[in-house]
Amino acid sequence: MGKIRLLWFAYYLAIVLMGAFVGAFAALGDLFSALLSAVFGAAVLLLLNVAIRKEAAKGKMVLYDERYFRIREKSGSLAFRATVTLLCLMLLSPWISAHVLRSQQLANIFNALLPGTGLALAILVLAYYAAYVYYSKFRGVEG
Amino acid sequence: MSIRNRLREFRARYRMTQEELARRVGVTRQTIIAIESGKYLPSLKLAFKLAKAFNVKIEDLFEYREFEEGE
């Protein structure tokens, strides 16, 4: 039980570190290092996942059950809708600011944000985790 | 409409921990906690497994109420 908790901690730490390294390298414009960090991070995550599954099998412990899959499904759906809504708002904002509010500065800011597909991914991941916490802690779910 | 369960009561009667019950029906302890607190409504399959764990009928464990009190 103690070992599996440690492995879970390492797993989440690896996700955070991988995100930090990929984000930092991408921000510096070093795409090769960002890609390398992503590949290395994915390999570490895969290995940790295998170790967690093995440890759980040893102790005949259930890692994922119907509630987990139900919450994951609902969170994924909510996160997708939230991301699409935000992206639509981001796409509409420059047009609104340029034509309705007539603020070129605002339009430029939103235009600069537009090519950020990485930003969309970050929103999706954040929305997913927010939805996961929401469904598992505050909202009733049906199986 | 609501579905209430007597899982905590049956577990206490059988002196079973949440961990033991979770292992017996093949779910995580968090799921048992969520069912007991009414935050998770289990699937029919899991409801049958839970009833079987206590050797009772499913309707002994789960109670369907058309209207809440005060509704």
Backbone of each chain as ProteinMPNN parsed JSONL, in Angstrom:
{"seq_chain_A": "MGKIRLLWFAYYLAIVLMGAFVGAFAALGDLFSALLSAVFGAAVLLLLNVAIRKEAAKGKMVLYDERYFRIREKSGSLAFRATVTLLCLMLLSPWISAHVLRSQQLANIFNALLPGTGLALAILVLAYYAAYVYYSKFRGVEG", "coords_chain_A": {"N_chain_A": [[0.841, -1.214, 0.0], [1.942, 1.228, 0.859], [4.037, 1.463, -0.938], [2.752, 1.627, -3.365], [1.451, 4.055, -3.165], [3.599, 5.76, -3.132], [4.54, 5.31, -5.674], [2.418, 6.338, -7.164], [2.637, 9.002, -6.434], [5.103, 9.598, -7.563], [4.394, 9.291, -10.209], [2.546, 11.391, -10.679], [4.226, 13.522, -10.129], [6.064, 13.224, -12.157], [4.459, 13.873, -14.342], [3.994, 16.597, -13.877], [6.64, 17.595, -13.951], [7.353, 16.908, -16.548], [5.569, 18.47, -18.029], [6.466, 20.988, -17.233], [9.111, 21.046, -18.236], [8.715, 20.622, -21.006], [7.119, 22.833, -21.596], [8.851, 24.928, -20.847], [11.047, 24.604, -22.614], [9.718, 24.872, -25.039], [8.821, 27.475, -24.832], [11.237, 28.779, -24.941], [11.83, 28.397, -27.486], [13.156, 26.189, -28.324], [12.472, 23.658, -29.936], [13.265, 21.025, -30.49], [14.415, 20.075, -28.087], [12.166, 20.265, -26.513], [10.527, 18.362, -27.681], [12.08, 16.11, -27.221], [12.034, 16.051, -24.427], [9.337, 15.516, -24.088], [9.113, 12.944, -25.197], [10.884, 11.482, -23.566], [9.664, 11.937, -21.086], [7.183, 10.697, -21.517], [7.996, 8.062, -21.746], [8.971, 7.58, -19.16], [6.594, 7.896, -17.721], [5.12, 5.781, -18.74], [6.616, 3.578, -17.831], [6.367, 3.93, -15.051], [3.64, 3.587, -14.824], [3.349, 0.91, -15.538], [4.726, -0.234, -13.395], [3.044, 0.516, -11.281], [0.712, -0.889, -11.926], [1.651, -3.514, -11.74], [2.319, -3.67, -9.042], [-0.182, -3.29, -7.926], [-1.478, -5.572, -8.858], [-0.092, -7.5, -7.476], [-0.939, -7.11, -4.816], [-3.58, -7.652, -5.193], [-5.204, -5.446, -5.751], [-7.675, -3.075, -6.617], [-7.447, -0.78, -9.178], [-8.774, 0.853, -11.045], [-12.196, 1.427, -11.371], [-15.77, 1.067, -12.103], [-16.86, 3.544, -11.325], [-14.709, 5.3, -11.585], [-14.278, 5.194, -14.38], [-16.688, 6.224, -15.264], [-16.657, 8.825, -14.213], [-14.414, 9.779, -15.513], [-15.248, 9.705, -18.147], [-17.367, 11.586, -18.089], [-15.957, 13.87, -17.259], [-14.156, 14.23, -19.346], [-15.892, 14.804, -21.441], [-17.073, 17.196, -20.506], [-14.797, 18.809, -20.297], [-14.022, 18.936, -22.966], [-16.169, 20.313, -24.107], [-15.948, 22.722, -22.715], [-13.458, 23.612, -23.596], [-13.876, 23.91, -26.36], [-15.826, 25.912, -26.295], [-14.349, 28.007, -25.123], [-12.385, 28.349, -27.09], [-13.971, 29.138, -29.228], [-14.87, 31.565, -28.217], [-12.436, 32.861, -28.09], [-11.858, 33.017, -30.763], [-13.919, 34.612, -31.655], [-13.549, 36.923, -30.223], [-11.443, 38.723, -31.272], [-12.719, 39.669, -33.529], [-14.979, 40.856, -32.449], [-13.757, 42.788, -30.814], [-12.435, 44.282, -32.711], [-14.411, 45.128, -34.477], [-16.704, 45.785, -33.023], [-16.047, 46.841, -30.446], [-13.984, 48.33, -31.305], [-11.229, 48.298, -30.656], [-8.032, 48.195, -31.368], [-5.779, 47.356, -30.073], [-6.654, 45.419, -28.243], [-7.596, 43.591, -30.059], [-5.222, 42.845, -31.253], [-3.936, 41.523, -29.154], [-5.566, 39.268, -28.753], [-5.336, 38.175, -31.276], [-2.698, 37.416, -31.22], [-2.824, 35.344, -29.478], [-4.22, 33.434, -30.825], [-2.806, 31.464, -32.6], [-2.042, 29.575, -30.787], [-2.104, 26.448, -30.387], [-1.116, 24.837, -28.513], [-1.908, 26.117, -26.272], [-4.609, 25.61, -26.317], [-4.543, 22.902, -25.777], [-3.5, 22.945, -23.225], [-5.601, 24.202, -21.917], [-7.545, 22.273, -22.271], [-6.503, 20.112, -20.788], [-6.359, 21.25, -18.213], [-9.053, 21.855, -17.832], [-10.076, 19.303, -17.864], [-8.984, 18.142, -15.522], [-10.076, 19.857, -13.619], [-12.784, 19.327, -13.975], [-12.78, 16.647, -13.287], [-12.165, 16.688, -10.551], [-14.372, 18.113, -9.714], [-16.546, 16.378, -10.352], [-15.831, 14.109, -8.856], [-15.721, 14.986, -6.224], [-17.723, 16.907, -5.599], [-20.142, 16.496, -6.967], [-22.937, 14.395, -7.614], [-22.812, 11.163, -9.142], [-23.986, 8.876, -11.615], [-23.92, 5.367, -12.127]], "CA_chain_A": [[0.0, 0.0, 0.0], [2.833, 2.381, 0.939], [4.829, 1.525, -2.16], [1.88, 2.052, -4.468], [1.215, 5.5, -2.968], [4.846, 6.406, -3.54], [4.576, 5.23, -7.135], [1.427, 7.304, -7.661], [3.22, 10.332, -6.222], [6.14, 9.74, -8.591], [3.69, 9.394, -11.485], [2.027, 12.758, -10.823], [5.393, 14.408, -10.151], [6.626, 13.104, -13.51], [3.579, 14.635, -15.247], [4.257, 18.025, -13.637], [7.994, 17.904, -14.439], [7.337, 16.809, -18.005], [4.872, 19.678, -18.498], [7.326, 22.153, -16.983], [10.252, 21.019, -19.167], [8.229, 20.814, -22.38], [6.674, 24.224, -21.672], [10.01, 25.831, -20.774], [11.807, 24.509, -23.873], [8.888, 25.422, -26.114], [8.811, 28.933, -24.658], [12.55, 29.281, -25.368], [11.916, 28.182, -28.934], [13.952, 24.986, -28.583], [11.446, 22.628, -30.161], [13.857, 19.686, -30.435], [14.512, 19.704, -26.663], [10.786, 20.103, -26.03], [10.081, 17.055, -28.187], [12.882, 15.116, -26.496], [11.478, 16.001, -23.064], [8.024, 14.864, -24.177], [9.334, 11.512, -25.445], [11.476, 10.935, -22.342], [8.606, 11.992, -20.061], [6.18, 9.669, -21.825], [8.61, 6.763, -21.425], [8.988, 7.476, -17.685], [5.2, 7.703, -17.293], [4.738, 4.418, -19.128], [7.296, 2.662, -16.903], [5.739, 4.067, -13.732], [2.306, 2.998, -14.93], [3.529, -0.551, -15.504], [5.107, -0.562, -12.007], [1.834, 0.672, -10.449], [-0.178, -2.016, -12.245], [2.265, -4.739, -11.197], [2.191, -3.599, -7.582], [-1.608, -3.477, -7.619], [-1.794, -6.981, -9.122], [0.503, -8.265, -6.37], [-1.802, -6.984, -3.641], [-4.955, -7.837, -5.68], [-5.842, -4.167, -5.481], [-8.383, -2.519, -7.774], [-6.987, 0.59, -9.45], [-9.822, 1.578, -11.758], [-13.478, 0.721, -11.36], [-16.812, 1.701, -12.927], [-17.033, 4.959, -10.953], [-13.586, 6.02, -12.185], [-14.504, 5.319, -15.82], [-17.849, 7.1, -15.453], [-16.215, 10.194, -13.946], [-13.478, 10.124, -16.581], [-16.06, 9.953, -19.342], [-18.085, 12.85, -17.891], [-14.978, 14.955, -17.198], [-13.651, 14.405, -20.705], [-16.94, 15.466, -22.22], [-17.197, 18.57, -20.008], [-13.571, 19.531, -20.651], [-14.054, 19.173, -24.404], [-17.142, 21.387, -24.36], [-15.397, 23.976, -22.168], [-12.362, 24.041, -24.482], [-14.461, 24.388, -27.627], [-16.47, 27.195, -25.995], [-13.289, 29.013, -24.941], [-11.758, 28.612, -28.392], [-14.935, 29.929, -30.008], [-14.825, 32.921, -27.661], [-11.159, 33.456, -28.505], [-11.949, 33.318, -32.195], [-14.869, 35.703, -31.848], [-13.111, 38.139, -29.523], [-10.778, 39.726, -32.105], [-13.701, 40.262, -34.429], [-15.801, 41.762, -31.63], [-12.963, 43.94, -30.373], [-12.068, 45.102, -33.862], [-15.568, 45.709, -35.154], [-17.728, 46.309, -32.104], [-15.407, 47.725, -29.458], [-13.022, 49.121, -32.069], [-9.966, 48.42, -29.94], [-7.031, 47.463, -32.131], [-4.836, 46.756, -29.127], [-7.299, 44.199, -27.758], [-7.634, 42.671, -31.204], [-3.858, 42.331, -31.441], [-3.655, 40.567, -28.072], [-6.286, 38.023, -29.048], [-4.753, 37.602, -32.493], [-1.436, 36.778, -30.834], [-3.162, 34.102, -28.768], [-4.878, 32.474, -31.727], [-2.079, 30.279, -33.106], [-1.652, 28.695, -29.678], [-2.789, 25.149, -30.239], [-0.613, 24.356, -27.222], [-2.756, 26.745, -25.263], [-5.873, 24.849, -26.338], [-4.266, 21.632, -25.111], [-3.366, 23.26, -21.798], [-6.964, 24.466, -21.429], [-8.242, 20.978, -22.246], [-5.983, 19.331, -19.654], [-6.796, 21.908, -16.979], [-10.509, 21.687, -17.734], [-10.317, 17.896, -17.538], [-8.704, 17.908, -14.106], [-11.059, 20.612, -12.83], [-14.04, 18.575, -14.061], [-12.597, 15.389, -12.551], [-12.29, 17.017, -9.117], [-15.771, 18.523, -9.516], [-17.422, 15.193, -10.344], [-15.506, 13.132, -7.806], [-15.865, 15.534, -4.878], [-18.895, 17.748, -5.311], [-21.344, 16.208, -7.736], [-23.354, 13.003, -7.641], [-22.646, 10.517, -10.45], [-24.703, 7.603, -11.729], [-23.164, 4.335, -12.832]], "C_chain_A": [[0.869, 1.255, 0.0], [3.604, 2.587, -0.346], [3.994, 2.067, -3.324], [1.572, 3.555, -4.373], [2.427, 6.299, -3.436], [4.943, 6.432, -5.074], [3.587, 6.214, -7.762], [1.975, 8.721, -7.563], [4.256, 10.612, -7.303], [5.5, 9.966, -9.962], [3.198, 10.833, -11.714], [3.162, 13.788, -10.872], [6.013, 14.414, -11.55], [5.783, 13.895, -14.517], [3.897, 16.131, -15.129], [5.615, 18.425, -14.216], [8.045, 17.893, -15.966], [6.688, 18.065, -18.61], [5.761, 20.906, -18.36], [8.477, 22.209, -17.991], [9.807, 21.293, -20.601], [7.839, 22.281, -22.572], [7.845, 25.185, -21.702], [10.793, 25.812, -22.085], [11.026, 25.121, -25.04], [8.88, 26.949, -26.047], [10.129, 29.544, -25.119], [12.76, 29.09, -26.881], [12.742, 26.967, -29.309], [13.0, 23.792, -28.743], [11.997, 21.205, -30.076], [13.934, 19.19, -28.983], [13.128, 19.473, -26.066], [10.251, 18.722, -26.422], [10.791, 15.923, -27.448], [12.35, 14.935, -25.068], [10.146, 15.263, -23.049], [8.184, 13.353, -24.335], [9.883, 10.834, -24.184], [10.432, 10.864, -21.223], [7.571, 10.893, -20.259], [6.71, 8.281, -21.461], [8.616, 6.533, -19.907], [7.571, 7.195, -17.168], [4.736, 6.278, -17.568], [5.327, 3.398, -18.155], [6.66, 2.711, -15.511], [4.349, 3.437, -13.715], [2.363, 1.479, -14.845], [3.841, -0.997, -14.074], [3.888, -0.491, -11.078], [0.9, -0.524, -10.665], [0.341, -3.327, -11.657], [2.065, -4.805, -9.683], [0.74, -3.849, -7.159], [-2.02, -4.933, -7.803], [-1.266, -7.877, -8.002], [-0.431, -8.283, -5.16], [-3.276, -7.188, -3.959], [-5.793, -6.576, -5.409], [-6.49, -3.636, -6.76], [-7.92, -1.072, -7.97], [-8.087, 1.432, -10.078], [-11.11, 0.769, -11.703], [-14.511, 1.517, -12.144], [-17.008, 3.178, -12.613], [-15.944, 5.82, -11.606], [-13.844, 6.257, -13.672], [-15.665, 6.261, -16.126], [-17.441, 8.57, -15.272], [-15.281, 10.669, -15.054], [-14.228, 10.506, -17.862], [-16.754, 11.324, -19.248], [-17.126, 14.045, -17.899], [-14.439, 15.275, -18.591], [-14.628, 15.175, -21.557], [-17.074, 16.936, -21.82], [-15.989, 19.405, -20.412], [-13.555, 19.871, -22.135], [-14.985, 20.33, -24.736], [-16.602, 22.73, -23.886], [-14.307, 24.518, -23.088], [-12.903, 24.61, -25.785], [-15.115, 25.755, -27.412], [-15.428, 28.302, -25.86], [-12.632, 29.377, -26.268], [-12.67, 29.45, -29.278], [-14.917, 31.38, -29.539], [-13.54, 33.637, -28.085], [-11.184, 33.85, -29.97], [-12.855, 34.518, -32.449], [-14.361, 37.027, -31.282], [-12.397, 39.156, -30.409], [-11.757, 40.451, -33.022], [-14.555, 41.272, -33.668], [-15.006, 43.008, -31.25], [-12.618, 44.866, -31.535], [-13.268, 45.824, -34.462], [-16.605, 46.317, -34.23], [-17.093, 47.299, -31.124], [-14.409, 48.681, -30.112], [-11.716, 49.359, -31.295], [-8.927, 47.561, -30.643], [-6.055, 46.731, -31.215], [-5.368, 45.405, -28.607], [-7.313, 43.136, -28.854], [-6.269, 42.039, -31.419], [-3.513, 41.276, -30.395], [-4.315, 39.227, -28.39], [-5.738, 37.349, -30.298], [-3.46, 36.869, -32.186], [-1.702, 35.441, -30.145], [-3.662, 33.01, -29.704], [-4.045, 31.276, -32.181], [-1.747, 29.275, -32.018], [-2.46, 27.419, -29.592], [-2.353, 24.498, -28.919], [-1.453, 24.901, -26.09], [-4.088, 25.987, -25.155], [-5.707, 23.531, -25.587], [-4.17, 21.845, -23.595], [-4.746, 23.497, -21.178], [-7.712, 23.147, -21.267], [-7.809, 20.153, -21.026], [-6.466, 19.927, -18.328], [-8.291, 21.707, -16.747], [-10.855, 20.26, -17.328], [-10.105, 17.646, -16.047], [-9.687, 18.648, -13.203], [-12.385, 19.851, -12.804], [-13.958, 17.279, -13.257], [-12.78, 15.616, -11.043], [-13.748, 17.373, -8.803], [-16.691, 17.303, -9.407], [-17.116, 14.233, -9.197], [-15.745, 13.675, -6.402], [-17.219, 16.194, -4.621], [-20.195, 17.322, -5.984], [-21.66, 14.721, -7.689], [-23.229, 12.424, -9.048], [-23.413, 9.206, -10.455], [-23.906, 6.611, -12.536], [-23.912, 3.743, -13.988]], "O_chain_A": [[0.606, 2.212, -0.728], [3.808, 3.714, -0.797], [4.47, 2.852, -4.144], [1.451, 4.234, -5.393], [2.301, 7.36, -4.048], [5.361, 7.42, -5.677], [3.89, 6.846, -8.774], [1.808, 9.533, -8.473], [4.297, 11.697, -7.883], [6.009, 10.74, -10.773], [3.4, 11.412, -12.781], [3.065, 14.798, -11.57], [6.429, 15.455, -12.059], [6.324, 14.512, -15.435], [4.048, 16.832, -16.129], [5.738, 19.453, -14.882], [8.683, 18.74, -16.591], [7.196, 18.64, -19.573], [5.808, 21.756, -19.249], [8.787, 23.269, -18.534], [10.424, 22.08, -21.32], [8.183, 22.895, -23.582], [7.852, 26.142, -22.476], [11.162, 26.863, -22.61], [11.59, 25.792, -25.905], [8.926, 27.627, -27.074], [10.162, 30.668, -25.62], [13.74, 29.564, -27.456], [13.003, 26.736, -30.49], [12.765, 23.031, -27.805], [11.297, 20.288, -29.648], [13.574, 18.052, -28.682], [12.942, 18.598, -25.222], [9.623, 18.022, -25.628], [10.182, 14.913, -27.097], [12.234, 13.814, -24.572], [9.854, 14.492, -22.135], [7.481, 12.576, -23.688], [9.421, 9.765, -23.785], [10.332, 9.864, -20.512], [7.138, 10.246, -19.306], [5.979, 7.439, -20.939], [8.307, 5.439, -19.433], [7.38, 6.358, -16.286], [4.058, 5.655, -16.751], [4.64, 2.477, -17.711], [6.444, 1.679, -14.876], [3.937, 2.834, -12.724], [1.546, 0.844, -14.178], [3.306, -1.996, -13.594], [3.722, -1.335, -10.198], [0.369, -1.092, -9.711], [-0.427, -4.142, -11.146], [1.696, -5.839, -9.126], [0.476, -4.528, -6.167], [-2.803, -5.471, -7.02], [-1.891, -8.869, -7.628], [-0.678, -9.33, -4.562], [-4.135, -6.934, -3.114], [-6.918, -6.642, -4.913], [-5.92, -3.738, -7.846], [-7.991, -0.252, -7.055], [-8.303, 2.58, -9.691], [-11.107, -0.435, -11.958], [-14.18, 2.52, -12.776], [-17.287, 3.976, -13.507], [-16.212, 6.911, -12.109], [-13.658, 7.366, -14.173], [-15.639, 7.0, -17.11], [-17.82, 9.437, -16.059], [-15.348, 11.822, -15.481], [-13.895, 11.473, -18.548], [-16.731, 12.112, -20.193], [-17.431, 15.094, -18.466], [-14.287, 16.439, -18.961], [-14.251, 16.082, -22.3], [-17.175, 17.813, -22.677], [-16.129, 20.559, -20.819], [-13.129, 20.958, -22.523], [-14.651, 21.209, -25.531], [-16.77, 23.749, -24.556], [-14.233, 25.722, -23.334], [-12.452, 25.654, -26.256], [-14.976, 26.651, -28.245], [-15.593, 29.393, -26.406], [-12.357, 30.545, -26.542], [-12.217, 30.35, -29.985], [-14.945, 32.306, -30.349], [-13.539, 34.83, -28.391], [-10.618, 34.866, -30.371], [-12.597, 35.332, -33.336], [-14.69, 38.102, -31.783], [-12.701, 40.345, -30.323], [-11.652, 41.654, -33.26], [-14.825, 42.374, -34.145], [-15.501, 44.132, -31.347], [-12.521, 46.081, -31.365], [-13.168, 46.971, -34.896], [-17.306, 47.257, -34.607], [-17.541, 48.438, -30.991], [-14.042, 49.707, -29.538], [-11.176, 50.465, -31.282], [-8.944, 46.336, -30.524], [-5.572, 45.644, -31.532], [-4.647, 44.409, -28.543], [-7.077, 41.953, -28.607], [-6.163, 40.852, -31.728], [-2.881, 40.265, -30.703], [-3.678, 38.177, -28.301], [-5.679, 36.122, -30.382], [-3.151, 35.844, -32.793], [-0.89, 34.52, -30.227], [-3.541, 31.819, -29.415], [-4.548, 30.153, -32.146], [-1.211, 28.208, -32.319], [-3.401, 27.326, -28.804], [-3.093, 23.732, -28.302], [-1.679, 24.233, -25.081], [-4.612, 25.759, -24.065], [-6.6, 23.097, -24.859], [-4.677, 21.052, -22.801], [-5.024, 23.052, -20.065], [-8.412, 22.924, -20.278], [-8.641, 19.575, -20.327], [-6.921, 19.207, -17.44], [-8.736, 21.429, -15.633], [-11.788, 20.025, -16.56], [-10.936, 17.02, -15.388], [-10.086, 18.138, -12.156], [-13.029, 19.74, -11.761], [-14.93, 16.862, -12.628], [-13.454, 14.846, -10.359], [-14.284, 16.984, -7.766], [-17.507, 17.208, -8.491], [-18.022, 13.618, -8.635], [-15.951, 12.893, -5.473], [-17.788, 16.047, -3.54], [-21.264, 17.775, -5.573], [-20.756, 13.886, -7.721], [-23.505, 13.11, -10.032], [-23.486, 8.509, -9.442], [-23.28, 6.977, -13.53], [-23.392, 2.86, -14.672]]}, "seq_chain_B": "MSIRNRLREFRARYRMTQEELARRVGVTRQTIIAIESGKYLPSLKLAFKLAKAFNVKIEDLFEYREFEEGE", "coords_chain_B": {"N_chain_B": [[-37.312, 12.304, -6.956], [-35.406, 9.707, -5.558], [-32.678, 7.531, -4.656], [-32.016, 5.605, -1.985], [-29.566, 4.088, 0.146], [-28.673, 1.304, 2.268], [-26.155, 0.648, 2.944], [-24.043, 1.313, 4.744], [-25.212, 0.61, 7.136], [-25.593, -2.173, 6.842], [-22.967, -2.938, 6.537], [-21.926, -2.32, 9.013], [-23.388, -4.092, 10.535], [-22.383, -6.52, 9.667], [-19.837, -6.221, 10.453], [-17.835, -5.227, 8.733], [-15.157, -3.745, 7.012], [-14.754, -0.785, 4.962], [-12.764, -1.196, 3.117], [-12.588, -4.006, 3.019], [-15.098, -4.679, 1.993], [-14.938, -3.379, -0.449], [-12.889, -4.829, -1.714], [-14.168, -7.287, -1.892], [-16.261, -6.844, -3.693], [-14.922, -5.884, -5.828], [-14.157, -3.163, -6.311], [-12.894, 0.231, -5.783], [-11.969, 1.617, -2.551], [-12.762, 4.224, -2.385], [-14.987, 4.298, -3.989], [-16.861, 2.858, -2.513], [-17.099, 4.581, -0.351], [-18.189, 6.788, -1.679], [-20.639, 5.725, -2.518], [-21.896, 5.166, -0.085], [-22.13, 7.739, 0.943], [-23.93, 8.751, -0.771], [-23.112, 9.952, -3.092], [-22.483, 8.596, -5.307], [-24.23, 6.623, -7.536], [-24.523, 3.302, -7.873], [-23.92, 0.99, -10.652], [-26.285, -1.384, -12.015], [-25.18, -3.909, -12.006], [-23.113, -3.704, -10.096], [-24.663, -3.086, -7.889], [-26.065, -5.482, -7.534], [-23.901, -7.124, -6.902], [-23.121, -6.021, -4.475], [-25.376, -6.527, -2.915], [-25.268, -9.277, -2.918], [-22.953, -9.674, -1.5], [-23.77, -9.255, 1.075], [-25.652, -11.16, 1.355], [-28.346, -10.523, 0.826], [-31.486, -9.293, -0.596], [-31.595, -7.151, -3.453], [-33.381, -5.055, -3.124], [-33.453, -4.819, -0.409], [-31.215, -3.534, 0.205], [-31.115, -1.264, -1.378], [-33.256, 1.529, -1.708], [-35.938, 2.835, -3.43], [-37.246, 6.011, -3.864], [-40.013, 7.762, -4.807], [-40.816, 10.406, -4.352], [-39.124, 12.964, -2.595], [-38.964, 13.707, 0.95], [-41.073, 16.353, 1.795], [-41.292, 17.177, -0.77]], "CA_chain_B": [[-36.927, 10.893, -7.007], [-34.07, 9.451, -5.001], [-32.399, 6.144, -4.265], [-31.233, 5.572, -0.738], [-29.028, 2.749, 0.404], [-28.393, 0.971, 3.676], [-24.848, -0.008, 2.875], [-23.31, 1.551, 5.987], [-25.901, -0.173, 8.176], [-25.276, -3.593, 6.631], [-21.536, -3.108, 6.761], [-21.745, -2.308, 10.476], [-23.98, -5.335, 11.044], [-21.463, -7.613, 9.341], [-18.517, -5.76, 10.931], [-16.966, -5.253, 7.563], [-14.61, -2.418, 6.724], [-14.97, -0.336, 3.572], [-11.714, -1.845, 2.328], [-12.974, -5.417, 2.829], [-16.24, -4.72, 1.078], [-14.436, -2.964, -1.764], [-12.162, -5.975, -2.263], [-15.123, -8.36, -2.162], [-17.058, -6.558, -4.888], [-14.016, -5.49, -6.916], [-14.09, -1.718, -6.596], [-11.975, 0.92, -4.878], [-12.59, 2.052, -1.294], [-13.376, 5.528, -2.662], [-16.313, 4.047, -4.566], [-17.736, 2.475, -1.395], [-17.344, 5.83, 0.393], [-19.087, 7.616, -2.496], [-21.982, 5.108, -2.5], [-22.45, 5.371, 1.263], [-22.5, 9.15, 1.142], [-24.958, 9.098, -1.758], [-22.529, 10.715, -4.198], [-22.396, 7.737, -6.48], [-25.292, 5.637, -7.677], [-23.827, 2.224, -8.592], [-24.595, 0.323, -11.767], [-27.115, -2.517, -11.578], [-24.256, -5.031, -11.772], [-22.449, -3.5, -8.804], [-25.703, -3.157, -6.861], [-26.297, -6.909, -7.293], [-22.709, -7.648, -6.226], [-23.166, -5.543, -3.089], [-26.44, -7.271, -2.242], [-24.779, -10.652, -2.758], [-21.914, -9.656, -0.448], [-24.443, -9.312, 2.38], [-26.686, -12.201, 1.254], [-29.693, -9.932, 0.9], [-32.039, -8.931, -1.904], [-31.165, -5.809, -3.847], [-34.314, -4.053, -2.567], [-33.154, -4.642, 1.024], [-30.056, -2.653, 0.282], [-31.424, 0.011, -2.044], [-34.657, 1.91, -1.605], [-36.3, 3.861, -4.405], [-38.293, 6.913, -3.388], [-40.551, 8.584, -5.914], [-40.754, 11.804, -3.921], [-38.367, 13.256, -1.374], [-39.789, 14.312, 1.995], [-41.219, 17.798, 1.597], [-41.421, 17.462, -2.201]], "C_chain_B": [[-35.54, 10.73, -6.377], [-33.909, 7.964, -4.68], [-31.51, 6.179, -3.025], [-30.701, 4.166, -0.528], [-28.713, 2.563, 1.881], [-27.055, 0.25, 3.792], [-24.071, 0.106, 4.192], [-23.866, 0.684, 7.123], [-25.54, -1.661, 8.064], [-23.807, -3.881, 6.907], [-21.246, -3.17, 8.264], [-22.257, -3.616, 11.074], [-23.026, -6.511, 10.819], [-20.028, -7.331, 9.794], [-17.464, -5.823, 9.83], [-16.423, -3.844, 7.323], [-14.901, -2.055, 5.262], [-13.979, -1.021, 2.644], [-12.087, -3.298, 2.013], [-14.115, -5.539, 1.815], [-15.801, -4.377, -0.35], [-13.721, -4.124, -2.459], [-13.135, -7.066, -2.709], [-15.921, -8.113, -3.458], [-16.22, -6.031, -6.055], [-14.059, -4.035, -7.315], [-13.084, -1.074, -5.633], [-12.737, 1.346, -3.608], [-13.314, 3.395, -1.489], [-14.788, 5.358, -3.217], [-17.306, 3.674, -3.466], [-18.098, 3.729, -0.579], [-18.363, 6.681, -0.361], [-20.514, 7.053, -2.492], [-22.642, 5.382, -1.15], [-22.897, 6.813, 1.493], [-23.505, 9.642, 0.111], [-24.428, 9.897, -2.935], [-22.384, 9.882, -5.467], [-23.502, 6.698, -6.439], [-24.706, 4.476, -8.483], [-24.638, 1.655, -9.757], [-25.395, -0.855, -11.201], [-26.237, -3.713, -11.202], [-23.595, -4.91, -10.393], [-23.453, -3.581, -7.655], [-26.0, -4.617, -6.511], [-25.13, -7.534, -6.533], [-22.722, -7.266, -4.748], [-24.204, -6.312, -2.288], [-25.982, -8.702, -1.955], [-23.736, -10.737, -1.633], [-22.535, -9.748, 0.941], [-25.537, -10.382, 2.433], [-28.089, -11.648, 1.439], [-30.189, -9.638, -0.511], [-31.637, -7.487, -2.19], [-32.075, -4.722, -3.241], [-34.152, -3.876, -1.05], [-32.04, -3.618, 1.215], [-30.333, -1.266, -0.308], [-32.926, 0.286, -2.011], [-34.947, 3.061, -2.577], [-37.43, 4.717, -3.853], [-38.709, 7.838, -4.52], [-40.429, 10.07, -5.587], [-39.938, 11.92, -2.645], [-39.321, 13.818, -0.334], [-39.826, 15.816, 1.777], [-41.357, 18.189, 0.148], [-42.873, 17.645, -2.587]], "O_chain_B": [[-34.629, 11.517, -6.633], [-34.886, 7.248, -4.464], [-30.403, 6.717, -3.04], [-31.302, 3.185, -0.965], [-28.516, 3.521, 2.629], [-26.867, -0.633, 4.629], [-23.517, -0.875, 4.687], [-23.133, 0.118, 7.934], [-25.225, -2.314, 9.059], [-23.454, -4.933, 7.442], [-20.429, -3.97, 8.72], [-21.654, -4.177, 11.988], [-22.885, -7.382, 11.677], [-19.122, -8.123, 9.537], [-16.381, -6.386, 9.987], [-17.162, -2.865, 7.423], [-15.246, -2.911, 4.448], [-14.319, -1.382, 1.518], [-11.923, -3.759, 0.883], [-14.093, -6.38, 0.916], [-16.234, -5.001, -1.318], [-13.927, -4.367, -3.648], [-12.956, -7.686, -3.757], [-16.214, -9.043, -4.21], [-16.746, -5.765, -7.135], [-14.005, -3.701, -8.498], [-12.502, -1.747, -4.782], [-13.966, 1.422, -3.595], [-14.332, 3.667, -0.853], [-15.673, 6.171, -2.949], [-18.454, 4.119, -3.483], [-19.246, 3.911, -0.174], [-19.287, 7.229, 0.239], [-21.482, 7.813, -2.464], [-23.805, 5.781, -1.087], [-23.907, 7.07, 2.149], [-23.887, 10.812, 0.118], [-25.209, 10.463, -3.7], [-22.187, 10.415, -6.559], [-23.686, 5.992, -5.447], [-24.418, 4.646, -9.668], [-25.856, 1.815, -9.835], [-25.201, -1.262, -10.056], [-26.501, -4.426, -10.234], [-23.525, -5.875, -9.632], [-23.132, -4.082, -6.578], [-26.169, -4.956, -5.34], [-25.325, -8.36, -5.642], [-22.382, -8.072, -3.882], [-23.965, -6.7, -1.145], [-26.268, -9.262, -0.897], [-23.653, -11.735, -0.917], [-21.911, -10.254, 1.874], [-26.258, -10.497, 3.424], [-28.916, -12.242, 2.131], [-29.439, -9.718, -1.484], [-31.374, -6.708, -1.274], [-31.619, -3.632, -2.895], [-34.65, -2.907, -0.477], [-31.946, -2.942, 2.24], [-29.855, -0.248, 0.192], [-33.746, -0.599, -2.254], [-34.296, 4.106, -2.548], [-38.457, 4.193, -3.423], [-37.908, 8.573, -5.098], [-40.005, 10.877, -6.413], [-40.043, 11.092, -1.74], [-40.375, 14.348, -0.685], [-38.797, 16.47, 1.601], [-41.518, 19.367, -0.168], [-43.175, 17.892, -3.755]]}, "name": "protein", "num_of_chains": 2, "seq": "MGKIRLLWFAYYLAIVLMGAFVGAFAALGDLFSALLSAVFGAAVLLLLNVAIRKEAAKGKMVLYDERYFRIREKSGSLAFRATVTLLCLMLLSPWISAHVLRSQQLANIFNALLPGTGLALAILVLAYYAAYVYYSKFRGVEGMSIRNRLREFRARYRMTQEELARRVGVTRQTIIAIESGKYLPSLKLAFKLAKAFNVKIEDLFEYREFEEGE"}
